[in-house]
Amino acid sequence: MASIDLDKMLDKAWADKALPEILAAPVSALKGVSDRDGELLQEAFGVKTVADLADLKYARWAQALAVLGASAK
């Protein structure tokens, strides 16, 4: 089973929460994402939660391109 350091990814208030709660959290639960950033993501893409952001097709496309770019080096 894979593990990650949630303290590096989440604001302190969210680091001890269960994964379903984190996925349902506003994107501002992610470290470095402000409430305003969350508002802008909602306005631009309809993203309200961490799960919405993970499922955003543009984010998935960018990740796929980054993987392709890394393998081409």
HTML snippet that shows the backbone in 3Dmol.js (N, CA, C, O; Angstrom):
<script src="https://3Dmol.org/build/3Dmol-min.js"></script>
<div id="view" style="width:600px;height:400px;position:relative"></div>
<script>
const pdb = `
ATOM      1  N   MET A   1       0.845  -1.184   0.000  1.00  0.00           N
ATOM      2  CA  MET A   1       0.000   0.000   0.000  1.00  0.00           C
ATOM      3  C   MET A   1       0.888   1.244   0.000  1.00  0.00           C
ATOM      4  O   MET A   1       1.848   1.330   0.766  1.00  0.00           O
ATOM      5  N   ALA A   2       0.569   2.185  -0.844  1.00  0.00           N
ATOM      6  CA  ALA A   2       1.324   3.430  -0.935  1.00  0.00           C
ATOM      7  C   ALA A   2       0.958   4.356   0.214  1.00  0.00           C
ATOM      8  O   ALA A   2      -0.160   4.325   0.729  1.00  0.00           O
ATOM      9  N   SER A   3       1.915   5.173   0.601  1.00  0.00           N
ATOM     10  CA  SER A   3       1.627   6.167   1.637  1.00  0.00           C
ATOM     11  C   SER A   3       2.248   7.493   1.221  1.00  0.00           C
ATOM     12  O   SER A   3       3.231   7.539   0.482  1.00  0.00           O
ATOM     13  N   ILE A   4       1.649   8.563   1.714  1.00  0.00           N
ATOM     14  CA  ILE A   4       2.150   9.902   1.424  1.00  0.00           C
ATOM     15  C   ILE A   4       2.101  10.724   2.697  1.00  0.00           C
ATOM     16  O   ILE A   4       1.345  10.414   3.617  1.00  0.00           O
ATOM     17  N   ASP A   5       2.899  11.759   2.746  1.00  0.00           N
ATOM     18  CA  ASP A   5       2.940  12.644   3.900  1.00  0.00           C
ATOM     19  C   ASP A   5       1.896  13.744   3.699  1.00  0.00           C
ATOM     20  O   ASP A   5       2.145  14.727   3.002  1.00  0.00           O
ATOM     21  N   LEU A   6       0.733  13.567   4.314  1.00  0.00           N
ATOM     22  CA  LEU A   6      -0.356  14.529   4.146  1.00  0.00           C
ATOM     23  C   LEU A   6      -0.008  15.899   4.704  1.00  0.00           C
ATOM     24  O   LEU A   6      -0.566  16.902   4.260  1.00  0.00           O
ATOM     25  N   ASP A   7       0.909  15.963   5.674  1.00  0.00           N
ATOM     26  CA  ASP A   7       1.321  17.258   6.227  1.00  0.00           C
ATOM     27  C   ASP A   7       1.942  18.152   5.161  1.00  0.00           C
ATOM     28  O   ASP A   7       1.881  19.377   5.266  1.00  0.00           O
ATOM     29  N   LYS A   8       2.534  17.551   4.143  1.00  0.00           N
ATOM     30  CA  LYS A   8       3.161  18.328   3.071  1.00  0.00           C
ATOM     31  C   LYS A   8       2.147  18.785   2.031  1.00  0.00           C
ATOM     32  O   LYS A   8       2.426  19.688   1.242  1.00  0.00           O
ATOM     33  N   MET A   9       0.967  18.162   2.028  1.00  0.00           N
ATOM     34  CA  MET A   9      -0.020  18.443   0.997  1.00  0.00           C
ATOM     35  C   MET A   9      -1.210  19.250   1.485  1.00  0.00           C
ATOM     36  O   MET A   9      -1.874  19.924   0.698  1.00  0.00           O
ATOM     37  N   LEU A  10      -1.480  19.183   2.782  1.00  0.00           N
ATOM     38  CA  LEU A  10      -2.715  19.755   3.319  1.00  0.00           C
ATOM     39  C   LEU A  10      -2.435  20.808   4.369  1.00  0.00           C
ATOM     40  O   LEU A  10      -1.415  20.764   5.057  1.00  0.00           O
ATOM     41  N   ASP A  11      -3.363  21.766   4.487  1.00  0.00           N
ATOM     42  CA  ASP A  11      -3.303  22.690   5.616  1.00  0.00           C
ATOM     43  C   ASP A  11      -3.431  21.876   6.896  1.00  0.00           C
ATOM     44  O   ASP A  11      -4.031  20.801   6.900  1.00  0.00           O
ATOM     45  N   LYS A  12      -2.872  22.384   7.967  1.00  0.00           N
ATOM     46  CA  LYS A  12      -2.845  21.646   9.237  1.00  0.00           C
ATOM     47  C   LYS A  12      -4.220  21.168   9.680  1.00  0.00           C
ATOM     48  O   LYS A  12      -4.340  20.082  10.247  1.00  0.00           O
ATOM     49  N   ALA A  13      -5.245  21.950   9.435  1.00  0.00           N
ATOM     50  CA  ALA A  13      -6.589  21.587   9.886  1.00  0.00           C
ATOM     51  C   ALA A  13      -7.112  20.333   9.199  1.00  0.00           C
ATOM     52  O   ALA A  13      -8.049  19.706   9.694  1.00  0.00           O
ATOM     53  N   TRP A  14      -6.532  19.963   8.082  1.00  0.00           N
ATOM     54  CA  TRP A  14      -7.028  18.824   7.310  1.00  0.00           C
ATOM     55  C   TRP A  14      -6.127  17.602   7.376  1.00  0.00           C
ATOM     56  O   TRP A  14      -6.542  16.524   6.951  1.00  0.00           O
ATOM     57  N   ALA A  15      -4.920  17.729   7.890  1.00  0.00           N
ATOM     58  CA  ALA A  15      -3.929  16.650   7.845  1.00  0.00           C
ATOM     59  C   ALA A  15      -4.349  15.397   8.606  1.00  0.00           C
ATOM     60  O   ALA A  15      -3.881  14.304   8.285  1.00  0.00           O
ATOM     61  N   ASP A  16      -5.207  15.527   9.590  1.00  0.00           N
ATOM     62  CA  ASP A  16      -5.597  14.354  10.380  1.00  0.00           C
ATOM     63  C   ASP A  16      -6.978  13.815  10.001  1.00  0.00           C
ATOM     64  O   ASP A  16      -7.519  12.954  10.694  1.00  0.00           O
ATOM     65  N   LYS A  17      -7.537  14.312   8.924  1.00  0.00           N
ATOM     66  CA  LYS A  17      -8.877  13.892   8.502  1.00  0.00           C
ATOM     67  C   LYS A  17      -8.801  12.610   7.670  1.00  0.00           C
ATOM     68  O   LYS A  17      -7.755  12.279   7.113  1.00  0.00           O
ATOM     69  N   ALA A  18      -9.908  11.908   7.598  1.00  0.00           N
ATOM     70  CA  ALA A  18     -10.000  10.711   6.771  1.00  0.00           C
ATOM     71  C   ALA A  18     -10.044  11.100   5.296  1.00  0.00           C
ATOM     72  O   ALA A  18     -10.485  12.194   4.945  1.00  0.00           O
ATOM     73  N   LEU A  19      -9.585  10.200   4.443  1.00  0.00           N
ATOM     74  CA  LEU A  19      -9.508  10.489   3.013  1.00  0.00           C
ATOM     75  C   LEU A  19     -10.843  10.922   2.406  1.00  0.00           C
ATOM     76  O   LEU A  19     -10.859  11.876   1.629  1.00  0.00           O
ATOM     77  N   PRO A  20     -11.957  10.271   2.720  1.00  0.00           N
ATOM     78  CA  PRO A  20     -13.231  10.742   2.148  1.00  0.00           C
ATOM     79  C   PRO A  20     -13.553  12.191   2.530  1.00  0.00           C
ATOM     80  O   PRO A  20     -14.116  12.936   1.729  1.00  0.00           O
ATOM     81  N   GLU A  21     -13.199  12.579   3.738  1.00  0.00           N
ATOM     82  CA  GLU A  21     -13.436  13.953   4.183  1.00  0.00           C
ATOM     83  C   GLU A  21     -12.522  14.930   3.442  1.00  0.00           C
ATOM     84  O   GLU A  21     -12.938  16.033   3.088  1.00  0.00           O
ATOM     85  N   ILE A  22     -11.278  14.516   3.213  1.00  0.00           N
ATOM     86  CA  ILE A  22     -10.329  15.358   2.480  1.00  0.00           C
ATOM     87  C   ILE A  22     -10.796  15.550   1.041  1.00  0.00           C
ATOM     88  O   ILE A  22     -10.747  16.662   0.515  1.00  0.00           O
ATOM     89  N   LEU A  23     -11.242  14.485   0.412  1.00  0.00           N
ATOM     90  CA  LEU A  23     -11.711  14.583  -0.976  1.00  0.00           C
ATOM     91  C   LEU A  23     -12.940  15.473  -1.106  1.00  0.00           C
ATOM     92  O   LEU A  23     -13.143  16.106  -2.142  1.00  0.00           O
ATOM     93  N   ALA A  24     -13.754  15.523  -0.065  1.00  0.00           N
ATOM     94  CA  ALA A  24     -14.952  16.374  -0.079  1.00  0.00           C
ATOM     95  C   ALA A  24     -14.658  17.795   0.385  1.00  0.00           C
ATOM     96  O   ALA A  24     -15.533  18.660   0.339  1.00  0.00           O
ATOM     97  N   ALA A  25     -13.433  18.038   0.830  1.00  0.00           N
ATOM     98  CA  ALA A  25     -13.047  19.356   1.358  1.00  0.00           C
ATOM     99  C   ALA A  25     -12.908  20.369   0.225  1.00  0.00           C
ATOM    100  O   ALA A  25     -12.692  19.996  -0.928  1.00  0.00           O
ATOM    101  N   PRO A  26     -13.034  21.650   0.561  1.00  0.00           N
ATOM    102  CA  PRO A  26     -12.760  22.680  -0.456  1.00  0.00           C
ATOM    103  C   PRO A  26     -11.291  22.619  -0.867  1.00  0.00           C
ATOM    104  O   PRO A  26     -10.441  22.173  -0.097  1.00  0.00           O
ATOM    105  N   VAL A  27     -11.001  23.069  -2.085  1.00  0.00           N
ATOM    106  CA  VAL A  27      -9.621  23.007  -2.572  1.00  0.00           C
ATOM    107  C   VAL A  27      -8.661  23.814  -1.705  1.00  0.00           C
ATOM    108  O   VAL A  27      -7.453  23.579  -1.733  1.00  0.00           O
ATOM    109  N   SER A  28      -9.180  24.748  -0.948  1.00  0.00           N
ATOM    110  CA  SER A  28      -8.320  25.514  -0.039  1.00  0.00           C
ATOM    111  C   SER A  28      -7.763  24.655   1.088  1.00  0.00           C
ATOM    112  O   SER A  28      -6.920  25.124   1.853  1.00  0.00           O
ATOM    113  N   ALA A  29      -8.216  23.403   1.211  1.00  0.00           N
ATOM    114  CA  ALA A  29      -7.627  22.473   2.176  1.00  0.00           C
ATOM    115  C   ALA A  29      -6.219  22.071   1.757  1.00  0.00           C
ATOM    116  O   ALA A  29      -5.424  21.620   2.582  1.00  0.00           O
ATOM    117  N   LEU A  30      -5.916  22.235   0.470  1.00  0.00           N
ATOM    118  CA  LEU A  30      -4.580  21.927  -0.031  1.00  0.00           C
ATOM    119  C   LEU A  30      -3.614  23.041   0.350  1.00  0.00           C
ATOM    120  O   LEU A  30      -3.930  24.225   0.230  1.00  0.00           O
ATOM    121  N   LYS A  31      -2.447  22.648   0.806  1.00  0.00           N
ATOM    122  CA  LYS A  31      -1.439  23.620   1.214  1.00  0.00           C
ATOM    123  C   LYS A  31      -1.089  24.521   0.036  1.00  0.00           C
ATOM    124  O   LYS A  31      -0.778  24.042  -1.054  1.00  0.00           O
ATOM    125  N   GLY A  32      -1.144  25.814   0.265  1.00  0.00           N
ATOM    126  CA  GLY A  32      -0.788  26.782  -0.772  1.00  0.00           C
ATOM    127  C   GLY A  32      -1.948  27.252  -1.627  1.00  0.00           C
ATOM    128  O   GLY A  32      -1.771  28.128  -2.474  1.00  0.00           O
ATOM    129  N   VAL A  33      -3.132  26.689  -1.426  1.00  0.00           N
ATOM    130  CA  VAL A  33      -4.309  27.117  -2.178  1.00  0.00           C
ATOM    131  C   VAL A  33      -5.174  27.981  -1.254  1.00  0.00           C
ATOM    132  O   VAL A  33      -5.674  27.506  -0.235  1.00  0.00           O
ATOM    133  N   SER A  34      -5.340  29.228  -1.616  1.00  0.00           N
ATOM    134  CA  SER A  34      -6.098  30.164  -0.775  1.00  0.00           C
ATOM    135  C   SER A  34      -7.597  30.036  -1.034  1.00  0.00           C
ATOM    136  O   SER A  34      -8.019  29.405  -2.003  1.00  0.00           O
ATOM    137  N   ASP A  35      -8.377  30.628  -0.174  1.00  0.00           N
ATOM    138  CA  ASP A  35      -9.823  30.672  -0.394  1.00  0.00           C
ATOM    139  C   ASP A  35     -10.127  31.356  -1.726  1.00  0.00           C
ATOM    140  O   ASP A  35     -11.014  30.925  -2.462  1.00  0.00           O
ATOM    141  N   ARG A  36      -9.393  32.420  -2.030  1.00  0.00           N
ATOM    142  CA  ARG A  36      -9.603  33.133  -3.304  1.00  0.00           C
ATOM    143  C   ARG A  36      -9.262  32.234  -4.491  1.00  0.00           C
ATOM    144  O   ARG A  36      -9.976  32.229  -5.494  1.00  0.00           O
ATOM    145  N   ASP A  37      -8.175  31.479  -4.378  1.00  0.00           N
ATOM    146  CA  ASP A  37      -7.836  30.528  -5.434  1.00  0.00           C
ATOM    147  C   ASP A  37      -8.995  29.558  -5.655  1.00  0.00           C
ATOM    148  O   ASP A  37      -9.355  29.252  -6.792  1.00  0.00           O
ATOM    149  N   GLY A  38      -9.571  29.081  -4.558  1.00  0.00           N
ATOM    150  CA  GLY A  38     -10.709  28.178  -4.644  1.00  0.00           C
ATOM    151  C   GLY A  38     -11.891  28.821  -5.342  1.00  0.00           C
ATOM    152  O   GLY A  38     -12.563  28.179  -6.149  1.00  0.00           O
ATOM    153  N   GLU A  39     -12.150  30.092  -5.036  1.00  0.00           N
ATOM    154  CA  GLU A  39     -13.241  30.817  -5.700  1.00  0.00           C
ATOM    155  C   GLU A  39     -12.984  30.916  -7.199  1.00  0.00           C
ATOM    156  O   GLU A  39     -13.894  30.730  -8.007  1.00  0.00           O
ATOM    157  N   LEU A  40     -11.752  31.208  -7.559  1.00  0.00           N
ATOM    158  CA  LEU A  40     -11.408  31.341  -8.979  1.00  0.00           C
ATOM    159  C   LEU A  40     -11.519  29.999  -9.707  1.00  0.00           C
ATOM    160  O   LEU A  40     -11.980  29.951 -10.848  1.00  0.00           O
ATOM    161  N   LEU A  41     -11.099  28.916  -9.058  1.00  0.00           N
ATOM    162  CA  LEU A  41     -11.245  27.588  -9.659  1.00  0.00           C
ATOM    163  C   LEU A  41     -12.713  27.234  -9.861  1.00  0.00           C
ATOM    164  O   LEU A  41     -13.086  26.617 -10.859  1.00  0.00           O
ATOM    165  N   GLN A  42     -13.540  27.635  -8.896  1.00  0.00           N
ATOM    166  CA  GLN A  42     -14.972  27.362  -9.038  1.00  0.00           C
ATOM    167  C   GLN A  42     -15.566  28.172 -10.186  1.00  0.00           C
ATOM    168  O   GLN A  42     -16.342  27.652 -10.987  1.00  0.00           O
ATOM    169  N   GLU A  43     -15.195  29.448 -10.260  1.00  0.00           N
ATOM    170  CA  GLU A  43     -15.717  30.298 -11.334  1.00  0.00           C
ATOM    171  C   GLU A  43     -15.267  29.793 -12.707  1.00  0.00           C
ATOM    172  O   GLU A  43     -16.067  29.738 -13.642  1.00  0.00           O
ATOM    173  N   ALA A  44     -13.996  29.426 -12.828  1.00  0.00           N
ATOM    174  CA  ALA A  44     -13.444  29.048 -14.126  1.00  0.00           C
ATOM    175  C   ALA A  44     -13.821  27.639 -14.565  1.00  0.00           C
ATOM    176  O   ALA A  44     -14.103  27.400 -15.739  1.00  0.00           O
ATOM    177  N   PHE A  45     -13.823  26.702 -13.609  1.00  0.00           N
ATOM    178  CA  PHE A  45     -13.965  25.290 -13.977  1.00  0.00           C
ATOM    179  C   PHE A  45     -15.053  24.541 -13.213  1.00  0.00           C
ATOM    180  O   PHE A  45     -15.269  23.355 -13.463  1.00  0.00           O
ATOM    181  N   GLY A  46     -15.731  25.197 -12.303  1.00  0.00           N
ATOM    182  CA  GLY A  46     -16.747  24.517 -11.510  1.00  0.00           C
ATOM    183  C   GLY A  46     -16.175  23.619 -10.426  1.00  0.00           C
ATOM    184  O   GLY A  46     -16.880  22.765  -9.887  1.00  0.00           O
ATOM    185  N   VAL A  47     -14.901  23.808 -10.106  1.00  0.00           N
ATOM    186  CA  VAL A  47     -14.217  22.994  -9.099  1.00  0.00           C
ATOM    187  C   VAL A  47     -14.560  23.517  -7.708  1.00  0.00           C
ATOM    188  O   VAL A  47     -14.306  24.679  -7.391  1.00  0.00           O
ATOM    189  N   LYS A  48     -15.138  22.648  -6.883  1.00  0.00           N
ATOM    190  CA  LYS A  48     -15.483  23.029  -5.511  1.00  0.00           C
ATOM    191  C   LYS A  48     -14.683  22.250  -4.475  1.00  0.00           C
ATOM    192  O   LYS A  48     -14.385  22.769  -3.399  1.00  0.00           O
ATOM    193  N   THR A  49     -14.336  21.011  -4.796  1.00  0.00           N
ATOM    194  CA  THR A  49     -13.698  20.133  -3.813  1.00  0.00           C
ATOM    195  C   THR A  49     -12.356  19.619  -4.322  1.00  0.00           C
ATOM    196  O   THR A  49     -12.013  19.769  -5.495  1.00  0.00           O
ATOM    197  N   VAL A  50     -11.615  19.015  -3.415  1.00  0.00           N
ATOM    198  CA  VAL A  50     -10.351  18.380  -3.787  1.00  0.00           C
ATOM    199  C   VAL A  50     -10.612  17.303  -4.839  1.00  0.00           C
ATOM    200  O   VAL A  50      -9.845  17.174  -5.793  1.00  0.00           O
ATOM    201  N   ALA A  51     -11.671  16.540  -4.678  1.00  0.00           N
ATOM    202  CA  ALA A  51     -12.008  15.500  -5.659  1.00  0.00           C
ATOM    203  C   ALA A  51     -12.326  16.108  -7.022  1.00  0.00           C
ATOM    204  O   ALA A  51     -11.936  15.560  -8.053  1.00  0.00           O
ATOM    205  N   ASP A  52     -13.029  17.232  -7.030  1.00  0.00           N
ATOM    206  CA  ASP A  52     -13.317  17.912  -8.306  1.00  0.00           C
ATOM    207  C   ASP A  52     -12.025  18.306  -9.006  1.00  0.00           C
ATOM    208  O   ASP A  52     -11.893  18.139 -10.219  1.00  0.00           O
ATOM    209  N   LEU A  53     -11.076  18.827  -8.241  1.00  0.00           N
ATOM    210  CA  LEU A  53      -9.802  19.241  -8.822  1.00  0.00           C
ATOM    211  C   LEU A  53      -9.053  18.042  -9.390  1.00  0.00           C
ATOM    212  O   LEU A  53      -8.472  18.124 -10.472  1.00  0.00           O
ATOM    213  N   ALA A  54      -9.067  16.932  -8.664  1.00  0.00           N
ATOM    214  CA  ALA A  54      -8.392  15.718  -9.129  1.00  0.00           C
ATOM    215  C   ALA A  54      -9.028  15.182 -10.403  1.00  0.00           C
ATOM    216  O   ALA A  54      -8.354  14.570 -11.231  1.00  0.00           O
ATOM    217  N   ASP A  55     -10.310  15.410 -10.556  1.00  0.00           N
ATOM    218  CA  ASP A  55     -11.041  14.896 -11.717  1.00  0.00           C
ATOM    219  C   ASP A  55     -11.093  15.889 -12.875  1.00  0.00           C
ATOM    220  O   ASP A  55     -11.639  15.577 -13.934  1.00  0.00           O
ATOM    221  N   LEU A  56     -10.536  17.063 -12.686  1.00  0.00           N
ATOM    222  CA  LEU A  56     -10.559  18.092 -13.724  1.00  0.00           C
ATOM    223  C   LEU A  56      -9.774  17.609 -14.941  1.00  0.00           C
ATOM    224  O   LEU A  56      -8.585  17.307 -14.841  1.00  0.00           O
ATOM    225  N   LYS A  57     -10.435  17.539 -16.068  1.00  0.00           N
ATOM    226  CA  LYS A  57      -9.787  16.978 -17.251  1.00  0.00           C
ATOM    227  C   LYS A  57      -8.523  17.745 -17.633  1.00  0.00           C
ATOM    228  O   LYS A  57      -7.574  17.143 -18.136  1.00  0.00           O
ATOM    229  N   TYR A  58      -8.489  19.026 -17.413  1.00  0.00           N
ATOM    230  CA  TYR A  58      -7.307  19.813 -17.774  1.00  0.00           C
ATOM    231  C   TYR A  58      -6.119  19.446 -16.890  1.00  0.00           C
ATOM    232  O   TYR A  58      -4.981  19.412 -17.358  1.00  0.00           O
ATOM    233  N   ALA A  59      -6.382  19.174 -15.624  1.00  0.00           N
ATOM    234  CA  ALA A  59      -5.314  18.739 -14.724  1.00  0.00           C
ATOM    235  C   ALA A  59      -4.795  17.366 -15.148  1.00  0.00           C
ATOM    236  O   ALA A  59      -3.588  17.126 -15.143  1.00  0.00           O
ATOM    237  N   ARG A  60      -5.711  16.463 -15.515  1.00  0.00           N
ATOM    238  CA  ARG A  60      -5.297  15.129 -15.960  1.00  0.00           C
ATOM    239  C   ARG A  60      -4.512  15.208 -17.274  1.00  0.00           C
ATOM    240  O   ARG A  60      -3.533  14.485 -17.458  1.00  0.00           O
ATOM    241  N   TRP A  61      -4.939  16.077 -18.175  1.00  0.00           N
ATOM    242  CA  TRP A  61      -4.209  16.244 -19.434  1.00  0.00           C
ATOM    243  C   TRP A  61      -2.795  16.769 -19.168  1.00  0.00           C
ATOM    244  O   TRP A  61      -1.826  16.277 -19.745  1.00  0.00           O
ATOM    245  N   ALA A  62      -2.686  17.756 -18.303  1.00  0.00           N
ATOM    246  CA  ALA A  62      -1.377  18.324 -17.983  1.00  0.00           C
ATOM    247  C   ALA A  62      -0.472  17.271 -17.343  1.00  0.00           C
ATOM    248  O   ALA A  62       0.720  17.211 -17.645  1.00  0.00           O
ATOM    249  N   GLN A  63      -1.035  16.442 -16.460  1.00  0.00           N
ATOM    250  CA  GLN A  63      -0.244  15.380 -15.839  1.00  0.00           C
ATOM    251  C   GLN A  63       0.243  14.382 -16.886  1.00  0.00           C
ATOM    252  O   GLN A  63       1.397  13.954 -16.850  1.00  0.00           O
ATOM    253  N   ALA A  64      -0.625  14.016 -17.806  1.00  0.00           N
ATOM    254  CA  ALA A  64      -0.248  13.072 -18.859  1.00  0.00           C
ATOM    255  C   ALA A  64       0.863  13.653 -19.730  1.00  0.00           C
ATOM    256  O   ALA A  64       1.803  12.946 -20.093  1.00  0.00           O
ATOM    257  N   LEU A  65       0.756  14.922 -20.060  1.00  0.00           N
ATOM    258  CA  LEU A  65       1.792  15.559 -20.859  1.00  0.00           C
ATOM    259  C   LEU A  65       3.118  15.612 -20.110  1.00  0.00           C
ATOM    260  O   LEU A  65       4.176  15.414 -20.709  1.00  0.00           O
ATOM    261  N   ALA A  66       3.072  15.876 -18.808  1.00  0.00           N
ATOM    262  CA  ALA A  66       4.294  15.915 -18.010  1.00  0.00           C
ATOM    263  C   ALA A  66       4.951  14.539 -17.961  1.00  0.00           C
ATOM    264  O   ALA A  66       6.176  14.443 -18.030  1.00  0.00           O
ATOM    265  N   VAL A  67       4.165  13.480 -17.842  1.00  0.00           N
ATOM    266  CA  VAL A  67       4.707  12.122 -17.849  1.00  0.00           C
ATOM    267  C   VAL A  67       5.358  11.831 -19.196  1.00  0.00           C
ATOM    268  O   VAL A  67       6.460  11.285 -19.249  1.00  0.00           O
ATOM    269  N   LEU A  68       4.692  12.189 -20.269  1.00  0.00           N
ATOM    270  CA  LEU A  68       5.256  11.983 -21.603  1.00  0.00           C
ATOM    271  C   LEU A  68       6.563  12.769 -21.773  1.00  0.00           C
ATOM    272  O   LEU A  68       7.538  12.270 -22.333  1.00  0.00           O
ATOM    273  N   GLY A  69       6.554  13.999 -21.279  1.00  0.00           N
ATOM    274  CA  GLY A  69       7.759  14.824 -21.386  1.00  0.00           C
ATOM    275  C   GLY A  69       8.911  14.245 -20.597  1.00  0.00           C
ATOM    276  O   GLY A  69      10.054  14.277 -21.053  1.00  0.00           O
ATOM    277  N   ALA A  70       8.626  13.715 -19.418  1.00  0.00           N
ATOM    278  CA  ALA A  70       9.679  13.130 -18.588  1.00  0.00           C
ATOM    279  C   ALA A  70      10.239  11.861 -19.217  1.00  0.00           C
ATOM    280  O   ALA A  70      11.435  11.591 -19.111  1.00  0.00           O
ATOM    281  N   SER A  71       9.387  11.088 -19.867  1.00  0.00           N
ATOM    282  CA  SER A  71       9.864   9.849 -20.483  1.00  0.00           C
ATOM    283  C   SER A  71      10.623  10.115 -21.777  1.00  0.00           C
ATOM    284  O   SER A  71      11.357   9.249 -22.253  1.00  0.00           O
ATOM    285  N   ALA A  72      10.454  11.301 -22.347  1.00  0.00           N
ATOM    286  CA  ALA A  72      11.143  11.648 -23.596  1.00  0.00           C
ATOM    287  C   ALA A  72      12.558  12.160 -23.347  1.00  0.00           C
ATOM    288  O   ALA A  72      13.340  12.321 -24.285  1.00  0.00           O
ATOM    289  N   LYS A  73      12.881  12.412 -22.093  1.00  0.00           N
ATOM    290  CA  LYS A  73      14.217  12.965 -21.782  1.00  0.00           C
ATOM    291  C   LYS A  73      15.285  11.907 -21.838  1.00  0.00           C
ATOM    292  O   LYS A  73      16.457  12.200 -21.604  1.00  0.00           O
TER     293      LYS A  73
END
`;
const viewer = $3Dmol.createViewer("view");
viewer.addModel(pdb, "pdb");
viewer.setStyle({}, {cartoon: {color: "spectrum"}});
viewer.zoomTo();
viewer.render();
</script>
